[in-house]
Amino acid sequence: MTVPSIGDILLLSQTAWKVGRAFTAGRTHAPPEFQDVELEINALAKALKLLAEAFFADSDDSLLKQADARTQDGLATIVNSCSRAVHDLESLLDQYQVVKKTRNSGGFAVERSWSDMVLTQYKTMMWTTDGGNLQNLRYLLQMHANTITLTMRALQSRGTTVEYAQKVSADEGSHDVEMVEACLECRIAVVRKREAMADAKHDIRMMTSIWVFSDDNTVRLELKMVDGEMYVPYSSYFSPEKVSVTVPCELKFHDVKYGQRVLRTAKTTWINYIFESAHSAALFQNELMGRTLLATYRTSKTLRIHEGLSSAFSYAEQMCGMENLRIWEDNDTLAVIVLIHFSPQFRNGYLAFYLNSANTPIRVKDDGGREVKVKGLRVPLEGKGNGRKDSVIAEGKSRGEGVDKKKMVTGARIEFASEAEKRDFLTLVWDVQKEMRDLPGLAGVN
């Protein structure tokens, strides 16, 4: 089967985008459900465009050249199936939409609108080739968009090693562990799928898993996330290609033949996913967090500093050692969040704060050398709340009212690994703080 070219995929993306625009033609008369379908079609168009860009970025076509015939046939099947769905929908538009031409000063204006029959019977008419309704059409478009997105991620994530920690002794009092190799030369993918909840008839939940597939087709490894939880990936200070999941979890080793029983399981508290490049590791972190990683800076240490006259006589307690300072952007709220992992001696979890909150603004000052001083923090140090794994979250009011400042981190001095990294960090902060936003309270990692 012929693998679609970059041009074929881009053309299909453009066709999907045009179909989405046409679907809500005559917006004043189009049912609101049609706008939901338009959103799904636009999401598919975007996924196709990103897939084409992923191929274009791989200028020597090594991704496709290294793939075996089975993989290439699979990619062709995915894109061709998506193409059929888009063109079937395009044919349906041609069949049920009315085109009107209106003369104007520049010639003719073409306006599309749905026929009266569709506007009165759209809830009962067939919208897919197998007789599905409008909701089935939405699910079909979602399925194609998710499959295309997953394909793109799989093409971009070529892993080198996956390993996990295992106790050396079965003794409960023993804390000695060793790293066990689970897979070499593999593809690593974050998979999200919608599942119906067992105790609810119509409720849908989103399940997330990390899958590992060895290149020699001998290992299929799954880490299923706890329902309702998200995981904060830990990034290695010394190896930017390494990303770790550091919470109690269970790995499932599946048979390479689909539908067979799980071969074995392994309980662990630490899994390393090692990629070919820091860029691939960053993409993996984005998928786990559901946010965009803007930058990563190495820090030598982070000290807790105090406010007021007593600050000069206060002990500067070390909160973080040699850790990465990561800056994330939330795609929905456009919040920009700083994360630094606490030292185990200080507490669990992450020091987390907004850079662009108008409600709780922080001030970042160049403190000379490789250091910056951060003031205006409101990070509680008591209690535990619900949130992401590997992040102990203290519940507190967004502005810190009613909370004893002695039980809060109100300031920090951060020492970067180099002056260049400090300068880059300050430049990013100043750029982000040009536009402050009203954001929900952040006590730890939301």
C-alpha positions as CSV (number, residue, x, y, z in Angstrom):
1,M,0.0,0.0,0.0
2,T,1.4,3.4,-1.0
3,V,2.3,5.7,1.9
4,P,0.7,9.1,1.6
5,S,3.0,12.0,0.8
6,I,3.3,15.2,2.9
7,G,1.4,17.0,0.1
8,D,-1.4,14.4,0.3
9,I,-1.8,14.8,4.1
10,L,-1.7,18.6,3.8
11,L,-4.4,18.6,1.1
12,L,-6.6,16.3,3.3
13,S,-6.1,18.7,6.2
14,Q,-7.2,21.7,4.0
15,T,-10.3,19.7,2.8
16,A,-11.2,18.8,6.4
17,W,-10.9,22.5,7.3
18,K,-13.2,23.6,4.4
19,V,-15.7,20.9,5.4
20,G,-15.7,22.2,8.9
21,R,-16.4,25.8,7.8
22,A,-19.1,24.6,5.5
23,F,-20.8,22.5,8.2
24,T,-22.0,25.6,10.0
25,A,-22.9,27.5,6.9
26,G,-25.7,29.9,7.5
27,R,-24.9,30.1,11.2
28,T,-28.0,32.0,12.1
29,H,-30.1,29.0,11.1
30,A,-27.7,26.1,11.8
31,P,-28.5,23.9,14.8
32,P,-26.1,24.3,17.8
33,E,-25.1,20.6,17.4
34,F,-23.5,21.5,14.1
35,Q,-21.0,23.8,15.8
36,D,-19.9,20.8,18.0
37,V,-19.3,18.8,14.8
38,E,-17.4,21.7,13.3
39,L,-15.0,21.7,16.3
40,E,-14.4,17.9,15.9
41,I,-13.6,18.4,12.1
42,N,-11.3,21.3,12.9
43,A,-9.5,19.2,15.5
44,L,-9.0,16.5,12.8
45,A,-7.7,19.1,10.3
46,K,-5.2,20.3,12.9
47,A,-4.0,16.8,13.7
48,L,-3.4,16.1,10.0
49,K,-1.5,19.3,9.6
50,L,0.7,18.4,12.6
51,L,1.3,15.0,11.2
52,A,2.5,16.5,7.9
53,E,4.7,18.9,9.8
54,A,6.3,16.0,11.7
55,F,7.2,14.4,8.3
56,F,8.4,17.7,6.9
57,A,10.7,18.2,10.0
58,D,12.2,14.8,9.3
59,S,13.8,16.1,6.1
60,D,15.7,13.0,5.1
61,D,12.5,10.8,5.6
62,S,14.4,8.6,8.0
63,L,11.3,7.9,10.0
64,L,9.5,6.3,7.0
65,K,12.7,4.7,5.5
66,Q,13.4,2.9,8.9
67,A,9.9,1.7,9.2
68,D,9.1,-1.9,8.0
69,A,6.5,-2.6,5.4
70,R,3.9,-3.5,8.1
71,T,4.3,-0.1,9.7
72,Q,4.1,1.8,6.4
73,D,1.0,-0.1,5.5
74,G,-0.5,0.7,8.8
75,L,0.2,4.4,8.3
76,A,-1.4,4.3,4.8
77,T,-4.5,2.5,6.2
78,I,-4.9,5.2,8.9
79,V,-4.6,8.1,6.6
80,N,-6.8,6.5,3.9
81,S,-9.5,5.7,6.4
82,C,-9.5,9.2,7.5
83,S,-9.6,10.4,3.9
84,R,-12.7,8.4,3.2
85,A,-14.5,9.8,6.2
86,V,-13.6,13.4,5.2
87,H,-14.7,12.9,1.6
88,D,-17.9,11.1,2.6
89,L,-18.8,14.1,4.7
90,E,-17.9,16.4,1.8
91,S,-20.2,14.4,-0.5
92,L,-23.0,14.7,2.1
93,L,-22.6,18.5,2.2
94,D,-22.8,18.7,-1.6
95,Q,-26.0,16.6,-1.4
96,Y,-27.8,18.4,1.4
97,Q,-26.6,22.0,1.1
98,V,-28.0,24.7,-1.1
99,V,-25.7,27.1,-2.9
100,K,-26.9,30.6,-3.6
101,K,-25.2,33.2,-5.8
102,T,-25.8,36.9,-5.1
103,R,-24.5,39.6,-7.4
104,N,-22.4,42.3,-5.8
105,S,-20.0,45.0,-6.9
106,G,-17.2,42.6,-7.3
107,G,-19.2,39.9,-9.2
108,F,-21.0,37.2,-7.3
109,A,-21.0,36.1,-3.7
110,V,-21.5,32.4,-3.0
111,E,-23.4,31.4,0.1
112,R,-24.1,27.9,1.3
113,S,-26.9,26.8,3.6
114,W,-28.5,23.6,4.8
115,S,-31.7,22.5,3.1
116,D,-35.0,22.8,5.0
117,M,-35.2,19.0,5.1
118,V,-31.9,18.8,7.0
119,L,-32.8,21.6,9.5
120,T,-36.0,19.8,10.4
121,Q,-34.8,16.2,10.4
122,Y,-31.1,16.4,11.4
123,K,-31.7,14.5,14.6
124,T,-33.1,11.4,12.9
125,M,-31.2,11.4,9.6
126,M,-28.1,9.3,8.9
127,W,-24.8,11.1,9.1
128,T,-22.3,8.2,8.6
129,T,-22.0,5.5,5.9
130,D,-23.1,2.8,8.4
131,G,-26.2,4.7,9.4
132,G,-25.0,6.6,12.5
133,N,-26.6,9.7,13.9
134,L,-24.9,13.1,14.5
135,Q,-23.4,11.9,17.8
136,N,-21.9,8.9,16.1
137,L,-20.4,11.2,13.5
138,R,-18.7,13.2,16.3
139,Y,-17.3,10.0,17.8
140,L,-16.0,8.9,14.4
141,L,-14.2,12.2,13.9
142,Q,-12.8,12.1,17.4
143,M,-11.5,8.6,16.7
144,H,-9.8,9.7,13.5
145,A,-8.2,12.7,15.2
146,N,-7.0,10.7,18.2
147,T,-5.5,8.0,15.9
148,I,-3.7,10.6,13.7
149,T,-2.4,12.3,16.9
150,L,-1.2,9.0,18.4
151,T,0.5,8.1,15.1
152,M,2.4,11.4,15.1
153,R,3.5,10.9,18.7
154,A,4.7,7.4,17.9
155,L,6.7,8.6,15.0
156,Q,8.3,11.3,17.2
157,S,9.1,9.1,20.2
158,R,11.8,6.6,19.5
159,G,12.9,5.4,23.0
160,T,16.3,3.8,23.8
161,T,15.7,2.2,27.2
162,V,12.9,1.6,29.7
163,E,13.9,0.5,33.2
164,Y,12.3,0.2,36.6
165,A,13.4,-0.1,40.2
166,Q,12.9,-3.4,42.0
167,K,13.7,-4.3,45.6
168,V,16.7,-6.5,46.0
169,S,15.3,-8.2,49.1
170,A,11.7,-9.3,49.9
171,D,12.2,-8.1,53.4
172,E,9.7,-5.3,54.1
173,G,12.3,-3.3,56.1
174,S,14.8,-3.3,53.2
175,H,15.0,-0.2,51.0
176,D,17.8,-1.5,48.7
177,V,16.7,-1.5,45.0
178,E,18.2,-2.2,41.6
179,M,17.3,-1.0,38.2
180,V,15.8,-3.7,36.0
181,E,15.9,-3.3,32.2
182,A,12.4,-3.7,30.7
183,C,13.0,-2.8,27.1
184,L,15.6,-1.6,24.6
185,E,15.1,0.3,21.3
186,C,11.4,0.9,21.5
187,R,8.6,3.3,20.8
188,I,7.0,5.0,23.8
189,A,3.5,6.5,23.5
190,V,1.0,8.1,25.8
191,V,-2.4,6.8,25.0
192,R,-5.7,8.4,26.1
193,K,-9.1,6.8,25.4
194,R,-12.6,7.4,26.4
195,E,-14.4,4.6,28.4
196,A,-17.9,4.3,29.7
197,M,-18.0,4.3,33.5
198,A,-19.2,1.1,35.0
199,D,-21.6,2.7,37.5
200,A,-22.9,5.4,35.1
201,K,-25.0,4.8,32.0
202,H,-23.9,7.8,30.0
203,D,-20.8,9.2,31.8
204,I,-17.5,8.9,30.0
205,R,-14.1,8.9,31.7
206,M,-10.7,9.5,30.1
207,M,-8.2,6.7,30.7
208,T,-4.4,7.4,30.2
209,S,-1.7,4.8,29.8
210,I,2.0,4.7,28.8
211,W,2.7,2.0,26.3
212,V,6.1,0.7,25.3
213,F,6.6,-1.4,22.1
214,S,10.0,-2.9,21.4
215,D,11.3,-2.5,17.8
216,D,11.9,-6.3,17.6
217,N,8.2,-6.9,18.6
218,T,9.1,-9.0,21.7
219,V,7.9,-6.5,24.4
220,R,4.5,-4.8,25.0
221,L,4.6,-2.9,28.3
222,E,1.8,-0.9,29.8
223,L,1.6,1.5,32.8
224,K,-2.0,2.5,33.4
225,M,-2.6,5.8,35.3
226,V,-4.8,5.8,38.3
227,D,-8.3,7.0,37.3
228,G,-8.8,10.7,37.9
229,E,-5.1,11.3,38.6
230,M,-2.4,13.0,36.5
231,Y,1.3,12.4,37.0
232,V,4.1,15.0,37.3
233,P,7.1,13.5,35.4
234,Y,10.5,13.9,37.0
235,S,13.2,15.2,34.7
236,S,16.8,14.2,35.2
237,Y,19.3,17.0,36.0
238,F,22.2,15.2,34.5
239,S,20.4,13.4,31.6
240,P,17.9,15.6,29.8
241,E,16.9,12.6,27.7
242,K,15.6,10.8,30.8
243,V,12.1,11.2,32.2
244,S,10.9,9.3,35.3
245,V,7.6,8.4,36.9
246,T,8.3,8.2,40.6
247,V,5.1,6.9,42.3
248,P,4.0,3.4,43.4
249,C,2.5,1.7,40.3
250,E,2.2,-1.6,38.4
251,L,3.7,-2.5,35.1
252,K,1.9,-5.0,32.9
253,F,3.9,-7.1,30.4
254,H,1.4,-8.1,27.7
255,D,1.7,-10.9,25.2
256,V,2.8,-9.6,21.8
257,K,-0.3,-11.4,20.4
258,Y,-3.4,-9.2,21.0
259,G,-6.1,-10.6,23.2
260,Q,-3.9,-12.9,25.2
261,R,-3.6,-12.9,29.0
262,V,-1.0,-10.6,30.7
263,L,2.3,-12.4,30.9
264,R,3.4,-10.9,34.2
265,T,3.3,-7.8,36.3
266,A,5.9,-5.8,38.3
267,K,5.3,-3.4,41.1
268,T,7.7,-0.5,41.4
269,T,8.0,3.1,42.6
270,W,10.4,4.4,39.9
271,I,10.4,4.0,36.1
272,N,12.9,5.6,33.8
273,Y,11.9,6.4,30.2
274,I,15.0,7.2,28.2
275,F,14.7,8.9,24.8
276,E,17.0,9.5,21.9
277,S,16.9,13.3,22.4
278,A,15.9,16.0,24.9
279,H,13.3,17.1,22.5
280,S,11.6,13.7,22.5
281,A,11.7,13.7,26.3
282,A,10.1,17.1,26.4
283,L,7.2,15.9,24.1
284,F,6.7,13.0,26.4
285,Q,6.5,15.3,29.4
286,N,4.0,17.5,27.6
287,E,1.7,14.5,27.1
288,L,1.8,13.4,30.7
289,M,1.2,16.9,32.1
290,G,-1.3,18.0,29.5
291,R,0.6,21.3,29.4
292,T,3.3,22.7,27.2
293,L,6.9,22.8,28.5
294,L,8.3,26.2,27.6
295,A,11.8,25.8,29.1
296,T,14.0,23.8,31.4
297,Y,16.9,25.4,33.4
298,R,19.4,23.6,35.7
299,T,19.6,25.0,39.2
300,S,22.3,24.3,41.8
301,K,20.1,25.0,44.8
302,T,17.0,26.9,46.0
303,L,16.9,28.5,49.4
304,R,13.9,29.7,51.4
305,I,14.2,33.3,52.4
306,H,12.0,35.4,54.7
307,E,10.4,38.8,54.5
308,G,10.7,41.8,56.8
309,L,13.4,43.0,59.2
310,S,14.0,39.6,60.6
311,S,15.0,38.2,57.2
312,A,18.6,39.3,57.7
313,F,18.9,37.1,60.9
314,S,16.9,34.2,59.6
315,Y,18.4,30.9,58.5
316,A,18.2,30.4,54.8
317,E,16.8,26.9,54.6
318,Q,17.6,24.8,51.5
319,M,14.4,23.6,49.8
320,C,15.8,22.2,46.6
321,G,19.2,20.8,45.6
322,M,20.5,20.2,42.1
323,E,17.2,20.1,40.2
324,N,15.6,21.3,37.0
325,L,13.4,24.4,37.0
326,R,10.7,23.7,34.5
327,I,8.3,26.3,33.1
328,W,4.9,25.1,31.9
329,E,2.1,26.8,30.1
330,D,-1.5,25.7,30.6
331,N,-3.2,25.5,27.2
332,D,-6.6,26.4,28.6
333,T,-6.0,29.2,31.1
334,L,-2.6,30.4,29.6
335,A,-1.2,30.2,33.1
336,V,2.6,29.9,33.2
337,I,3.8,27.8,36.1
338,V,7.3,27.2,37.6
339,L,8.1,23.7,39.1
340,I,11.2,22.8,41.1
341,H,11.3,19.4,42.9
342,F,11.8,19.8,46.6
343,S,14.7,18.0,48.3
344,P,13.5,14.9,50.2
345,Q,14.9,16.4,53.4
346,F,12.7,19.4,53.1
347,R,9.4,17.8,52.0
348,N,7.8,15.8,49.2
349,G,6.5,17.2,45.9
350,Y,7.3,20.4,44.1
351,L,7.8,24.1,44.8
352,A,5.2,25.5,42.3
353,F,4.1,29.1,41.6
354,Y,2.6,31.2,38.8
355,L,4.7,33.7,36.9
356,N,1.8,35.6,35.4
357,S,-1.0,35.7,38.1
358,A,-2.6,39.1,38.5
359,N,-4.1,37.9,41.8
360,T,-0.8,36.8,43.4
361,P,1.9,38.6,41.5
362,I,5.5,37.6,42.2
363,R,8.6,39.7,41.7
364,V,11.8,38.2,40.3
365,K,15.1,40.2,40.8
366,D,18.6,39.6,39.5
367,D,20.6,39.0,42.6
368,G,24.0,39.0,40.9
369,G,26.2,36.1,39.8
370,R,24.1,33.1,39.0
371,E,21.3,33.9,41.5
372,V,17.8,35.4,41.3
373,K,15.5,36.4,44.2
374,V,11.8,35.6,44.1
375,K,9.4,37.5,46.4
376,G,5.6,37.4,46.8
377,L,5.3,33.6,46.9
378,R,2.4,32.1,48.8
379,V,3.3,28.4,49.0
380,P,1.8,26.6,52.1
381,L,3.9,24.0,53.8
382,E,1.2,22.2,55.7
383,G,-1.4,19.5,54.9
384,K,-2.1,17.4,51.9
385,G,-4.6,17.8,49.2
386,N,-5.8,16.1,46.1
387,G,-3.8,16.6,43.0
388,R,-1.2,15.2,40.7
389,K,0.9,12.2,41.7
390,D,4.3,13.0,43.1
391,S,3.1,16.4,44.3
392,V,2.1,17.0,47.8
393,I,-0.3,19.9,47.6
394,A,-1.2,22.1,50.5
395,E,-4.6,23.6,50.5
396,G,-4.6,27.3,51.1
397,K,-6.4,30.5,50.0
398,S,-5.3,31.9,46.8
399,R,-3.9,35.1,48.4
400,G,-2.7,33.4,51.6
401,E,-5.2,35.1,53.9
402,G,-5.6,33.5,57.3
403,V,-2.4,31.4,56.8
404,D,0.5,31.8,59.2
405,K,3.4,33.1,57.1
406,K,5.8,31.0,59.2
407,K,4.1,28.0,57.6
408,M,4.4,29.4,54.1
409,V,7.2,29.9,51.6
410,T,7.1,33.6,50.8
411,G,10.4,34.0,49.1
412,A,13.2,32.0,47.4
413,R,16.7,32.5,46.2
414,I,17.5,30.4,43.2
415,E,21.0,29.7,42.0
416,F,21.3,28.5,38.4
417,A,23.9,26.2,37.0
418,S,25.2,29.0,34.7
419,E,24.8,32.7,34.2
420,A,23.5,32.1,30.7
421,E,20.6,30.0,32.0
422,K,19.9,32.7,34.6
423,R,19.7,35.4,31.9
424,D,17.5,33.2,29.7
425,F,15.2,32.7,32.7
426,L,14.9,36.4,33.5
427,T,14.2,37.2,29.8
428,L,11.4,34.7,29.8
429,V,9.9,36.0,33.1
430,W,9.9,39.6,31.8
431,D,8.3,38.5,28.6
432,V,5.6,36.5,30.4
433,Q,4.8,39.2,32.9
434,K,3.9,41.7,30.2
435,E,0.4,40.2,30.3
436,M,-0.8,39.2,33.7
437,R,-3.9,37.0,34.0
438,D,-6.7,36.3,36.6
439,L,-5.9,32.7,37.6
440,P,-7.3,30.2,40.1
441,G,-5.4,29.7,43.3
442,L,-2.3,27.6,43.1
443,A,-1.1,25.8,46.2
444,G,1.5,23.4,45.0
445,V,0.8,21.7,41.7
446,N,-2.8,22.0,40.3
